[in-house]
Amino acid sequence: MSRGLYNWTFLEISEFLKKHNFYLTHIHGSHYFYVGIVSGIKRQVCIPRHGNKPIHPGTFKGIILQSGIQKKIEQLNNF
Protein backbone atom coordinates (compact mmCIF):
# COMPACT_ATOMS: atom_id res chain seq x y z
CA MET A 1 0.00 0.00 0.00
CA SER A 2 1.35 3.40 -0.98
CA ARG A 3 1.66 6.07 1.68
CA GLY A 4 0.89 8.86 -0.79
CA LEU A 5 1.64 12.26 0.70
CA TYR A 6 1.86 11.07 4.32
CA ASN A 7 4.84 10.36 6.59
CA TRP A 8 7.64 11.54 4.28
CA THR A 9 10.63 12.89 6.22
CA PHE A 10 13.13 15.49 5.07
CA LEU A 11 15.71 12.81 4.24
CA GLU A 12 13.25 10.79 2.15
CA ILE A 13 12.16 13.86 0.18
CA SER A 14 15.78 14.88 -0.31
CA GLU A 15 16.64 11.42 -1.70
CA PHE A 16 13.56 11.51 -3.94
CA LEU A 17 14.67 14.84 -5.42
CA LYS A 18 18.24 13.61 -5.89
CA LYS A 19 16.93 10.59 -7.83
CA HIS A 20 15.21 13.10 -10.14
CA ASN A 21 18.50 14.98 -10.74
CA PHE A 22 17.99 17.81 -8.24
CA TYR A 23 21.00 19.04 -6.27
CA LEU A 24 21.44 21.09 -3.10
CA THR A 25 22.39 24.70 -3.86
CA HIS A 26 22.26 26.36 -0.47
CA ILE A 27 20.87 26.26 3.06
CA HIS A 28 19.20 29.19 4.80
CA GLY A 29 18.47 28.40 8.43
CA SER A 30 16.42 25.21 8.49
CA HIS A 31 15.40 25.43 4.81
CA TYR A 32 17.29 23.53 2.13
CA PHE A 33 17.13 24.69 -1.47
CA TYR A 34 17.43 22.25 -4.36
CA VAL A 35 17.63 23.02 -8.07
CA GLY A 36 16.94 20.73 -11.00
CA ILE A 37 15.82 20.77 -14.61
CA VAL A 38 12.50 19.09 -15.38
CA SER A 39 11.09 19.08 -18.92
CA GLY A 40 13.66 21.68 -19.95
CA ILE A 41 12.68 24.11 -17.19
CA LYS A 42 15.03 25.01 -14.32
CA ARG A 43 13.18 24.68 -11.00
CA GLN A 44 14.01 25.52 -7.40
CA VAL A 45 12.47 23.68 -4.47
CA CYS A 46 12.65 24.58 -0.77
CA ILE A 47 12.40 21.83 1.86
CA PRO A 48 12.04 22.66 5.57
CA ARG A 49 14.07 20.51 7.93
CA HIS A 50 12.78 20.25 11.48
CA GLY A 51 14.38 17.12 12.91
CA ASN A 52 12.87 13.75 12.03
CA LYS A 53 9.28 14.99 11.96
CA PRO A 54 7.27 14.04 8.87
CA ILE A 55 6.67 16.85 6.41
CA HIS A 56 3.06 18.08 6.41
CA PRO A 57 1.14 16.61 3.42
CA GLY A 58 0.24 20.08 2.10
CA THR A 59 3.89 21.15 2.22
CA PHE A 60 4.96 17.95 0.47
CA LYS A 61 2.37 18.50 -2.25
CA GLY A 62 3.74 22.01 -2.74
CA ILE A 63 7.28 20.66 -3.04
CA ILE A 64 6.20 18.21 -5.75
CA LEU A 65 4.29 20.94 -7.62
CA GLN A 66 7.30 23.29 -7.42
CA SER A 67 9.60 20.59 -8.75
CA GLY A 68 7.45 19.78 -11.77
CA ILE A 69 8.14 16.07 -11.28
CA GLN A 70 4.44 15.18 -11.07
CA LYS A 71 3.80 16.64 -14.53
CA LYS A 72 6.75 14.71 -15.92
CA ILE A 73 5.42 11.43 -14.44
CA GLU A 74 1.92 12.13 -15.81
CA GLN A 75 3.36 12.75 -19.28
CA LEU A 76 5.29 9.48 -19.18
CA ASN A 77 2.18 7.57 -18.09
CA ASN A 78 0.23 8.89 -21.09
CA PHE A 79 2.47 7.03 -23.56
PDB file of N, CA, C and O in Angstrom:
ATOM      1  N   MET A   1       0.837  -1.175   0.000  1.00  0.00           N
ATOM      2  CA  MET A   1       0.000   0.000   0.000  1.00  0.00           C
ATOM      3  C   MET A   1       0.885   1.243   0.000  1.00  0.00           C
ATOM      4  O   MET A   1       1.830   1.338   0.783  1.00  0.00           O
ATOM      5  N   SER A   2       0.581   2.175  -0.863  1.00  0.00           N
ATOM      6  CA  SER A   2       1.352   3.403  -0.977  1.00  0.00           C
ATOM      7  C   SER A   2       0.974   4.371   0.133  1.00  0.00           C
ATOM      8  O   SER A   2      -0.185   4.433   0.544  1.00  0.00           O
ATOM      9  N   ARG A   3       1.937   5.114   0.609  1.00  0.00           N
ATOM     10  CA  ARG A   3       1.657   6.069   1.677  1.00  0.00           C
ATOM     11  C   ARG A   3       1.258   7.429   1.130  1.00  0.00           C
ATOM     12  O   ARG A   3       0.893   8.317   1.900  1.00  0.00           O
ATOM     13  N   GLY A   4       1.318   7.609  -0.175  1.00  0.00           N
ATOM     14  CA  GLY A   4       0.894   8.859  -0.786  1.00  0.00           C
ATOM     15  C   GLY A   4       1.686  10.039  -0.268  1.00  0.00           C
ATOM     16  O   GLY A   4       2.915  10.039  -0.325  1.00  0.00           O
ATOM     17  N   LEU A   5       0.993  11.043   0.236  1.00  0.00           N
ATOM     18  CA  LEU A   5       1.637  12.264   0.704  1.00  0.00           C
ATOM     19  C   LEU A   5       1.962  12.237   2.196  1.00  0.00           C
ATOM     20  O   LEU A   5       2.448  13.233   2.733  1.00  0.00           O
ATOM     21  N   TYR A   6       1.707  11.128   2.869  1.00  0.00           N
ATOM     22  CA  TYR A   6       1.856  11.075   4.319  1.00  0.00           C
ATOM     23  C   TYR A   6       3.160  10.430   4.762  1.00  0.00           C
ATOM     24  O   TYR A   6       3.667   9.509   4.121  1.00  0.00           O
ATOM     25  N   ASN A   7       3.693  10.934   5.875  1.00  0.00           N
ATOM     26  CA  ASN A   7       4.837  10.365   6.588  1.00  0.00           C
ATOM     27  C   ASN A   7       6.152  10.393   5.816  1.00  0.00           C
ATOM     28  O   ASN A   7       6.998   9.524   6.030  1.00  0.00           O
ATOM     29  N   TRP A   8       6.348  11.355   4.932  1.00  0.00           N
ATOM     30  CA  TRP A   8       7.638  11.543   4.276  1.00  0.00           C
ATOM     31  C   TRP A   8       8.479  12.448   5.177  1.00  0.00           C
ATOM     32  O   TRP A   8       8.000  13.485   5.635  1.00  0.00           O
ATOM     33  N   THR A   9       9.723  12.062   5.429  1.00  0.00           N
ATOM     34  CA  THR A   9      10.628  12.892   6.220  1.00  0.00           C
ATOM     35  C   THR A   9      11.496  13.723   5.281  1.00  0.00           C
ATOM     36  O   THR A   9      11.494  13.516   4.068  1.00  0.00           O
ATOM     37  N   PHE A  10      12.229  14.657   5.855  1.00  0.00           N
ATOM     38  CA  PHE A  10      13.128  15.489   5.071  1.00  0.00           C
ATOM     39  C   PHE A  10      14.100  14.633   4.264  1.00  0.00           C
ATOM     40  O   PHE A  10      14.295  14.867   3.071  1.00  0.00           O
ATOM     41  N   LEU A  11      14.713  13.637   4.917  1.00  0.00           N
ATOM     42  CA  LEU A  11      15.714  12.809   4.240  1.00  0.00           C
ATOM     43  C   LEU A  11      15.111  12.034   3.068  1.00  0.00           C
ATOM     44  O   LEU A  11      15.751  11.895   2.025  1.00  0.00           O
ATOM     45  N   GLU A  12      13.905  11.536   3.229  1.00  0.00           N
ATOM     46  CA  GLU A  12      13.247  10.794   2.149  1.00  0.00           C
ATOM     47  C   GLU A  12      12.924  11.707   0.964  1.00  0.00           C
ATOM     48  O   GLU A  12      13.092  11.317  -0.191  1.00  0.00           O
ATOM     49  N   ILE A  13      12.464  12.912   1.256  1.00  0.00           N
ATOM     50  CA  ILE A  13      12.162  13.857   0.182  1.00  0.00           C
ATOM     51  C   ILE A  13      13.449  14.281  -0.514  1.00  0.00           C
ATOM     52  O   ILE A  13      13.486  14.403  -1.738  1.00  0.00           O
ATOM     53  N   SER A  14      14.494  14.502   0.261  1.00  0.00           N
ATOM     54  CA  SER A  14      15.783  14.878  -0.308  1.00  0.00           C
ATOM     55  C   SER A  14      16.288  13.789  -1.261  1.00  0.00           C
ATOM     56  O   SER A  14      16.741  14.095  -2.364  1.00  0.00           O
ATOM     57  N   GLU A  15      16.213  12.544  -0.848  1.00  0.00           N
ATOM     58  CA  GLU A  15      16.644  11.423  -1.701  1.00  0.00           C
ATOM     59  C   GLU A  15      15.770  11.319  -2.952  1.00  0.00           C
ATOM     60  O   GLU A  15      16.273  11.037  -4.040  1.00  0.00           O
ATOM     61  N   PHE A  16      14.482  11.542  -2.801  1.00  0.00           N
ATOM     62  CA  PHE A  16      13.561  11.510  -3.937  1.00  0.00           C
ATOM     63  C   PHE A  16      13.958  12.558  -4.974  1.00  0.00           C
ATOM     64  O   PHE A  16      13.989  12.275  -6.172  1.00  0.00           O
ATOM     65  N   LEU A  17      14.261  13.776  -4.503  1.00  0.00           N
ATOM     66  CA  LEU A  17      14.668  14.838  -5.424  1.00  0.00           C
ATOM     67  C   LEU A  17      16.004  14.513  -6.091  1.00  0.00           C
ATOM     68  O   LEU A  17      16.183  14.757  -7.285  1.00  0.00           O
ATOM     69  N   LYS A  18      16.931  13.966  -5.323  1.00  0.00           N
ATOM     70  CA  LYS A  18      18.239  13.606  -5.891  1.00  0.00           C
ATOM     71  C   LYS A  18      18.093  12.549  -6.980  1.00  0.00           C
ATOM     72  O   LYS A  18      18.816  12.584  -7.976  1.00  0.00           O
ATOM     73  N   LYS A  19      17.170  11.615  -6.804  1.00  0.00           N
ATOM     74  CA  LYS A  19      16.928  10.589  -7.832  1.00  0.00           C
ATOM     75  C   LYS A  19      16.367  11.199  -9.107  1.00  0.00           C
ATOM     76  O   LYS A  19      16.478  10.612 -10.183  1.00  0.00           O
ATOM     77  N   HIS A  20      15.759  12.387  -8.986  1.00  0.00           N
ATOM     78  CA  HIS A  20      15.212  13.095 -10.142  1.00  0.00           C
ATOM     79  C   HIS A  20      16.140  14.230 -10.580  1.00  0.00           C
ATOM     80  O   HIS A  20      15.696  15.214 -11.172  1.00  0.00           O
ATOM     81  N   ASN A  21      17.434  14.079 -10.280  1.00  0.00           N
ATOM     82  CA  ASN A  21      18.503  14.980 -10.736  1.00  0.00           C
ATOM     83  C   ASN A  21      18.440  16.393 -10.156  1.00  0.00           C
ATOM     84  O   ASN A  21      18.858  17.345 -10.815  1.00  0.00           O
ATOM     85  N   PHE A  22      17.931  16.540  -8.950  1.00  0.00           N
ATOM     86  CA  PHE A  22      17.992  17.813  -8.243  1.00  0.00           C
ATOM     87  C   PHE A  22      19.246  17.795  -7.371  1.00  0.00           C
ATOM     88  O   PHE A  22      19.684  16.731  -6.934  1.00  0.00           O
ATOM     89  N   TYR A  23      19.820  18.962  -7.119  1.00  0.00           N
ATOM     90  CA  TYR A  23      20.998  19.041  -6.270  1.00  0.00           C
ATOM     91  C   TYR A  23      20.864  20.219  -5.304  1.00  0.00           C
ATOM     92  O   TYR A  23      20.208  21.217  -5.603  1.00  0.00           O
ATOM     93  N   LEU A  24      21.499  20.080  -4.146  1.00  0.00           N
ATOM     94  CA  LEU A  24      21.441  21.092  -3.101  1.00  0.00           C
ATOM     95  C   LEU A  24      22.266  22.299  -3.524  1.00  0.00           C
ATOM     96  O   LEU A  24      23.439  22.159  -3.870  1.00  0.00           O
ATOM     97  N   THR A  25      21.657  23.494  -3.500  1.00  0.00           N
ATOM     98  CA  THR A  25      22.387  24.698  -3.865  1.00  0.00           C
ATOM     99  C   THR A  25      22.801  25.499  -2.639  1.00  0.00           C
ATOM    100  O   THR A  25      23.930  25.983  -2.566  1.00  0.00           O
ATOM    101  N   HIS A  26      21.901  25.640  -1.683  1.00  0.00           N
ATOM    102  CA  HIS A  26      22.259  26.357  -0.467  1.00  0.00           C
ATOM    103  C   HIS A  26      21.277  26.046   0.652  1.00  0.00           C
ATOM    104  O   HIS A  26      20.209  25.470   0.444  1.00  0.00           O
ATOM    105  N   ILE A  27      21.691  26.457   1.859  1.00  0.00           N
ATOM    106  CA  ILE A  27      20.872  26.260   3.056  1.00  0.00           C
ATOM    107  C   ILE A  27      20.699  27.628   3.713  1.00  0.00           C
ATOM    108  O   ILE A  27      21.662  28.379   3.865  1.00  0.00           O
ATOM    109  N   HIS A  28      19.481  27.938   4.094  1.00  0.00           N
ATOM    110  CA  HIS A  28      19.202  29.194   4.804  1.00  0.00           C
ATOM    111  C   HIS A  28      18.424  28.835   6.055  1.00  0.00           C
ATOM    112  O   HIS A  28      17.222  28.578   5.996  1.00  0.00           O
ATOM    113  N   GLY A  29      19.108  28.818   7.177  1.00  0.00           N
ATOM    114  CA  GLY A  29      18.474  28.399   8.429  1.00  0.00           C
ATOM    115  C   GLY A  29      18.124  26.923   8.369  1.00  0.00           C
ATOM    116  O   GLY A  29      19.000  26.080   8.174  1.00  0.00           O
ATOM    117  N   SER A  30      16.849  26.609   8.536  1.00  0.00           N
ATOM    118  CA  SER A  30      16.417  25.212   8.493  1.00  0.00           C
ATOM    119  C   SER A  30      15.761  24.861   7.154  1.00  0.00           C
ATOM    120  O   SER A  30      15.057  23.856   7.053  1.00  0.00           O
ATOM    121  N   HIS A  31      15.990  25.685   6.126  1.00  0.00           N
ATOM    122  CA  HIS A  31      15.405  25.432   4.812  1.00  0.00           C
ATOM    123  C   HIS A  31      16.500  25.111   3.806  1.00  0.00           C
ATOM    124  O   HIS A  31      17.479  25.846   3.674  1.00  0.00           O
ATOM    125  N   TYR A  32      16.318  24.007   3.103  1.00  0.00           N
ATOM    126  CA  TYR A  32      17.289  23.526   2.127  1.00  0.00           C
ATOM    127  C   TYR A  32      16.728  23.762   0.730  1.00  0.00           C
ATOM    128  O   TYR A  32      15.578  23.431   0.442  1.00  0.00           O
ATOM    129  N   PHE A  33      17.555  24.336  -0.124  1.00  0.00           N
ATOM    130  CA  PHE A  33      17.128  24.693  -1.470  1.00  0.00           C
ATOM    131  C   PHE A  33      17.792  23.780  -2.493  1.00  0.00           C
ATOM    132  O   PHE A  33      19.016  23.655  -2.533  1.00  0.00           O
ATOM    133  N   TYR A  34      16.968  23.149  -3.313  1.00  0.00           N
ATOM    134  CA  TYR A  34      17.432  22.246  -4.361  1.00  0.00           C
ATOM    135  C   TYR A  34      17.040  22.809  -5.716  1.00  0.00           C
ATOM    136  O   TYR A  34      15.994  23.442  -5.862  1.00  0.00           O
ATOM    137  N   VAL A  35      17.896  22.570  -6.708  1.00  0.00           N
ATOM    138  CA  VAL A  35      17.631  23.024  -8.067  1.00  0.00           C
ATOM    139  C   VAL A  35      17.768  21.824  -8.997  1.00  0.00           C
ATOM    140  O   VAL A  35      18.635  20.969  -8.816  1.00  0.00           O
ATOM    141  N   GLY A  36      16.890  21.784  -9.994  1.00  0.00           N
ATOM    142  CA  GLY A  36      16.944  20.728 -11.001  1.00  0.00           C
ATOM    143  C   GLY A  36      16.245  21.189 -12.264  1.00  0.00           C
ATOM    144  O   GLY A  36      15.516  22.181 -12.261  1.00  0.00           O
ATOM    145  N   ILE A  37      16.475  20.458 -13.339  1.00  0.00           N
ATOM    146  CA  ILE A  37      15.825  20.769 -14.606  1.00  0.00           C
ATOM    147  C   ILE A  37      14.834  19.653 -14.921  1.00  0.00           C
ATOM    148  O   ILE A  37      15.201  18.482 -15.018  1.00  0.00           O
ATOM    149  N   VAL A  38      13.568  20.043 -15.077  1.00  0.00           N
ATOM    150  CA  VAL A  38      12.500  19.089 -15.383  1.00  0.00           C
ATOM    151  C   VAL A  38      11.796  19.583 -16.637  1.00  0.00           C
ATOM    152  O   VAL A  38      11.322  20.718 -16.686  1.00  0.00           O
ATOM    153  N   SER A  39      11.729  18.736 -17.642  1.00  0.00           N
ATOM    154  CA  SER A  39      11.094  19.079 -18.920  1.00  0.00           C
ATOM    155  C   SER A  39      11.672  20.357 -19.522  1.00  0.00           C
ATOM    156  O   SER A  39      10.950  21.160 -20.113  1.00  0.00           O
ATOM    157  N   GLY A  40      12.988  20.535 -19.366  1.00  0.00           N
ATOM    158  CA  GLY A  40      13.664  21.683 -19.945  1.00  0.00           C
ATOM    159  C   GLY A  40      13.519  22.975 -19.167  1.00  0.00           C
ATOM    160  O   GLY A  40      13.975  24.022 -19.625  1.00  0.00           O
ATOM    161  N   ILE A  41      12.897  22.924 -18.009  1.00  0.00           N
ATOM    162  CA  ILE A  41      12.679  24.113 -17.192  1.00  0.00           C
ATOM    163  C   ILE A  41      13.463  23.978 -15.883  1.00  0.00           C
ATOM    164  O   ILE A  41      13.342  22.976 -15.179  1.00  0.00           O
ATOM    165  N   LYS A  42      14.275  25.007 -15.565  1.00  0.00           N
ATOM    166  CA  LYS A  42      15.028  25.012 -14.317  1.00  0.00           C
ATOM    167  C   LYS A  42      14.077  25.336 -13.178  1.00  0.00           C
ATOM    168  O   LYS A  42      13.331  26.313 -13.243  1.00  0.00           O
ATOM    169  N   ARG A  43      14.103  24.512 -12.127  1.00  0.00           N
ATOM    170  CA  ARG A  43      13.183  24.679 -11.000  1.00  0.00           C
ATOM    171  C   ARG A  43      13.938  24.671  -9.682  1.00  0.00           C
ATOM    172  O   ARG A  43      14.924  23.954  -9.515  1.00  0.00           O
ATOM    173  N   GLN A  44      13.455  25.487  -8.744  1.00  0.00           N
ATOM    174  CA  GLN A  44      14.013  25.523  -7.397  1.00  0.00           C
ATOM    175  C   GLN A  44      12.952  25.059  -6.412  1.00  0.00           C
ATOM    176  O   GLN A  44      11.786  25.444  -6.502  1.00  0.00           O
ATOM    177  N   VAL A  45      13.376  24.227  -5.473  1.00  0.00           N
ATOM    178  CA  VAL A  45      12.471  23.683  -4.468  1.00  0.00           C
ATOM    179  C   VAL A  45      13.069  23.936  -3.090  1.00  0.00           C
ATOM    180  O   VAL A  45      14.270  23.763  -2.886  1.00  0.00           O
ATOM    181  N   CYS A  46      12.229  24.345  -2.148  1.00  0.00           N
ATOM    182  CA  CYS A  46      12.651  24.580  -0.771  1.00  0.00           C
ATOM    183  C   CYS A  46      12.032  23.502   0.122  1.00  0.00           C
ATOM    184  O   CYS A  46      10.826  23.260   0.080  1.00  0.00           O
ATOM    185  N   ILE A  47      12.886  22.858   0.933  1.00  0.00           N
ATOM    186  CA  ILE A  47      12.402  21.831   1.864  1.00  0.00           C
ATOM    187  C   ILE A  47      12.747  22.256   3.283  1.00  0.00           C
ATOM    188  O   ILE A  47      13.915  22.501   3.585  1.00  0.00           O
ATOM    189  N   PRO A  48      11.745  22.349   4.166  1.00  0.00           N
ATOM    190  CA  PRO A  48      12.041  22.664   5.566  1.00  0.00           C
ATOM    191  C   PRO A  48      12.570  21.423   6.281  1.00  0.00           C
ATOM    192  O   PRO A  48      12.107  20.308   6.040  1.00  0.00           O
ATOM    193  N   ARG A  49      13.542  21.631   7.159  1.00  0.00           N
ATOM    194  CA  ARG A  49      14.075  20.508   7.934  1.00  0.00           C
ATOM    195  C   ARG A  49      13.910  20.824   9.409  1.00  0.00           C
ATOM    196  O   ARG A  49      14.547  21.732   9.941  1.00  0.00           O
ATOM    197  N   HIS A  50      13.046  20.061  10.057  1.00  0.00           N
ATOM    198  CA  HIS A  50      12.778  20.251  11.484  1.00  0.00           C
ATOM    199  C   HIS A  50      12.905  18.901  12.177  1.00  0.00           C
ATOM    200  O   HIS A  50      11.910  18.323  12.614  1.00  0.00           O
ATOM    201  N   GLY A  51      14.123  18.406  12.274  1.00  0.00           N
ATOM    202  CA  GLY A  51      14.376  17.119  12.911  1.00  0.00           C
ATOM    203  C   GLY A  51      13.862  15.968  12.064  1.00  0.00           C
ATOM    204  O   GLY A  51      13.910  16.017  10.835  1.00  0.00           O
ATOM    205  N   ASN A  52      13.372  14.935  12.728  1.00  0.00           N
ATOM    206  CA  ASN A  52      12.865  13.748  12.033  1.00  0.00           C
ATOM    207  C   ASN A  52      11.354  13.756  11.878  1.00  0.00           C
ATOM    208  O   ASN A  52      10.759  12.726  11.562  1.00  0.00           O
ATOM    209  N   LYS A  53      10.728  14.903  12.096  1.00  0.00           N
ATOM    210  CA  LYS A  53       9.279  14.989  11.963  1.00  0.00           C
ATOM    211  C   LYS A  53       8.878  14.804  10.504  1.00  0.00           C
ATOM    212  O   LYS A  53       9.588  15.257   9.607  1.00  0.00           O
ATOM    213  N   PRO A  54       7.755  14.147  10.260  1.00  0.00           N
ATOM    214  CA  PRO A  54       7.268  14.043   8.875  1.00  0.00           C
ATOM    215  C   PRO A  54       6.861  15.423   8.348  1.00  0.00           C
ATOM    216  O   PRO A  54       6.380  16.275   9.094  1.00  0.00           O
ATOM    217  N   ILE A  55       7.067  15.615   7.054  1.00  0.00           N
ATOM    218  CA  ILE A  55       6.673  16.855   6.405  1.00  0.00           C
ATOM    219  C   ILE A  55       5.149  16.845   6.250  1.00  0.00           C
ATOM    220  O   ILE A  55       4.570  15.826   5.873  1.00  0.00           O
ATOM    221  N   HIS A  56       4.507  17.964   6.535  1.00  0.00           N
ATOM    222  CA  HIS A  56       3.057  18.081   6.408  1.00  0.00           C
ATOM    223  C   HIS A  56       2.639  17.761   4.966  1.00  0.00           C
ATOM    224  O   HIS A  56       3.301  18.209   4.029  1.00  0.00           O
ATOM    225  N   PRO A  57       1.557  16.999   4.767  1.00  0.00           N
ATOM    226  CA  PRO A  57       1.137  16.614   3.418  1.00  0.00           C
ATOM    227  C   PRO A  57       0.943  17.798   2.461  1.00  0.00           C
ATOM    228  O   PRO A  57       1.271  17.694   1.279  1.00  0.00           O
ATOM    229  N   GLY A  58       0.420  18.906   2.958  1.00  0.00           N
ATOM    230  CA  GLY A  58       0.237  20.077   2.103  1.00  0.00           C
ATOM    231  C   GLY A  58       1.572  20.657   1.653  1.00  0.00           C
ATOM    232  O   GLY A  58       1.714  21.091   0.509  1.00  0.00           O
ATOM    233  N   THR A  59       2.556  20.663   2.561  1.00  0.00           N
ATOM    234  CA  THR A  59       3.893  21.146   2.224  1.00  0.00           C
ATOM    235  C   THR A  59       4.541  20.216   1.201  1.00  0.00           C
ATOM    236  O   THR A  59       5.173  20.675   0.250  1.00  0.00           O
ATOM    237  N   PHE A  60       4.381  18.917   1.399  1.00  0.00           N
ATOM    238  CA  PHE A  60       4.961  17.945   0.470  1.00  0.00           C
ATOM    239  C   PHE A  60       4.343  18.091  -0.921  1.00  0.00           C
ATOM    240  O   PHE A  60       5.045  18.013  -1.930  1.00  0.00           O
ATOM    241  N   LYS A  61       3.043  18.300  -0.967  1.00  0.00           N
ATOM    242  CA  LYS A  61       2.372  18.495  -2.252  1.00  0.00           C
ATOM    243  C   LYS A  61       2.923  19.735  -2.952  1.00  0.00           C
ATOM    244  O   LYS A  61       3.132  19.726  -4.165  1.00  0.00           O
ATOM    245  N   GLY A  62       3.156  20.796  -2.189  1.00  0.00           N
ATOM    246  CA  GLY A  62       3.739  22.011  -2.742  1.00  0.00           C
ATOM    247  C   GLY A  62       5.138  21.785  -3.288  1.00  0.00           C
ATOM    248  O   GLY A  62       5.502  22.335  -4.327  1.00  0.00           O
ATOM    249  N   ILE A  63       5.923  20.975  -2.587  1.00  0.00           N
ATOM    250  CA  ILE A  63       7.279  20.656  -3.035  1.00  0.00           C
ATOM    251  C   ILE A  63       7.222  19.935  -4.380  1.00  0.00           C
ATOM    252  O   ILE A  63       7.981  20.260  -5.293  1.00  0.00           O
ATOM    253  N   ILE A  64       6.330  18.965  -4.501  1.00  0.00           N
ATOM    254  CA  ILE A  64       6.200  18.207  -5.751  1.00  0.00           C
ATOM    255  C   ILE A  64       5.726  19.121  -6.877  1.00  0.00           C
ATOM    256  O   ILE A  64       6.222  19.026  -8.000  1.00  0.00           O
ATOM    257  N   LEU A  65       4.768  20.006  -6.588  1.00  0.00           N
ATOM    258  CA  LEU A  65       4.291  20.941  -7.619  1.00  0.00           C
ATOM    259  C   LEU A  65       5.400  21.894  -8.051  1.00  0.00           C
ATOM    260  O   LEU A  65       5.546  22.170  -9.241  1.00  0.00           O
ATOM    261  N   GLN A  66       6.184  22.399  -7.098  1.00  0.00           N
ATOM    262  CA  GLN A  66       7.303  23.286  -7.424  1.00  0.00           C
ATOM    263  C   GLN A  66       8.326  22.585  -8.300  1.00  0.00           C
ATOM    264  O   GLN A  66       8.892  23.189  -9.211  1.00  0.00           O
ATOM    265  N   SER A  67       8.559  21.322  -8.026  1.00  0.00           N
ATOM    266  CA  SER A  67       9.599  20.589  -8.749  1.00  0.00           C
ATOM    267  C   SER A  67       9.197  20.259 -10.183  1.00  0.00           C
ATOM    268  O   SER A  67      10.059  20.112 -11.049  1.00  0.00           O
ATOM    269  N   GLY A  68       7.901  20.140 -10.440  1.00  0.00           N
ATOM    270  CA  GLY A  68       7.450  19.777 -11.772  1.00  0.00           C
ATOM    271  C   GLY A  68       7.549  18.290 -12.058  1.00  0.00           C
ATOM    272  O   GLY A  68       7.242  17.857 -13.169  1.00  0.00           O
ATOM    273  N   ILE A  69       7.965  17.509 -11.090  1.00  0.00           N
ATOM    274  CA  ILE A  69       8.142  16.068 -11.284  1.00  0.00           C
ATOM    275  C   ILE A  69       6.811  15.386 -11.554  1.00  0.00           C
ATOM    276  O   ILE A  69       6.749  14.474 -12.379  1.00  0.00           O
ATOM    277  N   GLN A  70       5.753  15.801 -10.885  1.00  0.00           N
ATOM    278  CA  GLN A  70       4.441  15.176 -11.066  1.00  0.00           C
ATOM    279  C   GLN A  70       3.994  15.297 -12.516  1.00  0.00           C
ATOM    280  O   GLN A  70       3.484  14.328 -13.078  1.00  0.00           O
ATOM    281  N   LYS A  71       4.168  16.447 -13.132  1.00  0.00           N
ATOM    282  CA  LYS A  71       3.797  16.635 -14.534  1.00  0.00           C
ATOM    283  C   LYS A  71       4.589  15.716 -15.421  1.00  0.00           C
ATOM    284  O   LYS A  71       4.051  15.138 -16.366  1.00  0.00           O
ATOM    285  N   LYS A  72       5.873  15.575 -15.125  1.00  0.00           N
ATOM    286  CA  LYS A  72       6.748  14.708 -15.920  1.00  0.00           C
ATOM    287  C   LYS A  72       6.266  13.262 -15.836  1.00  0.00           C
ATOM    288  O   LYS A  72       6.226  12.561 -16.847  1.00  0.00           O
ATOM    289  N   ILE A  73       5.900  12.812 -14.633  1.00  0.00           N
ATOM    290  CA  ILE A  73       5.425  11.432 -14.437  1.00  0.00           C
ATOM    291  C   ILE A  73       4.097  11.232 -15.174  1.00  0.00           C
ATOM    292  O   ILE A  73       3.892  10.190 -15.797  1.00  0.00           O
ATOM    293  N   GLU A  74       3.190  12.223 -15.111  1.00  0.00           N
ATOM    294  CA  GLU A  74       1.916  12.126 -15.811  1.00  0.00           C
ATOM    295  C   GLU A  74       2.127  12.027 -17.318  1.00  0.00           C
ATOM    296  O   GLU A  74       1.431  11.262 -17.985  1.00  0.00           O
ATOM    297  N   GLN A  75       3.080  12.791 -17.869  1.00  0.00           N
ATOM    298  CA  GLN A  75       3.356  12.749 -19.281  1.00  0.00           C
ATOM    299  C   GLN A  75       3.889  11.383 -19.694  1.00  0.00           C
ATOM    300  O   GLN A  75       3.530  10.870 -20.753  1.00  0.00           O
ATOM    301  N   LEU A  76       4.741  10.794 -18.864  1.00  0.00           N
ATOM    302  CA  LEU A  76       5.289   9.480 -19.178  1.00  0.00           C
ATOM    303  C   LEU A  76       4.204   8.411 -19.142  1.00  0.00           C
ATOM    304  O   LEU A  76       4.230   7.468 -19.933  1.00  0.00           O
ATOM    305  N   ASN A  77       3.252   8.557 -18.229  1.00  0.00           N
ATOM    306  CA  ASN A  77       2.184   7.567 -18.093  1.00  0.00           C
ATOM    307  C   ASN A  77       1.213   7.620 -19.273  1.00  0.00           C
ATOM    308  O   ASN A  77       0.534   6.633 -19.555  1.00  0.00           O
ATOM    309  N   ASN A  78       1.137   8.762 -19.966  1.00  0.00           N
ATOM    310  CA  ASN A  78       0.226   8.894 -21.091  1.00  0.00           C
ATOM    311  C   ASN A  78       0.703   8.145 -22.340  1.00  0.00           C
ATOM    312  O   ASN A  78      -0.078   7.950 -23.270  1.00  0.00           O
ATOM    313  N   PHE A  79       1.968   7.725 -22.376  1.00  0.00           N
ATOM    314  CA  PHE A  79       2.467   7.028 -23.560  1.00  0.00           C
ATOM    315  C   PHE A  79       2.217   5.552 -23.491  1.00  0.00           C
ATOM    316  O   PHE A  79       2.578   4.821 -24.413  1.00  0.00           O
TER     317      PHE A  79
END
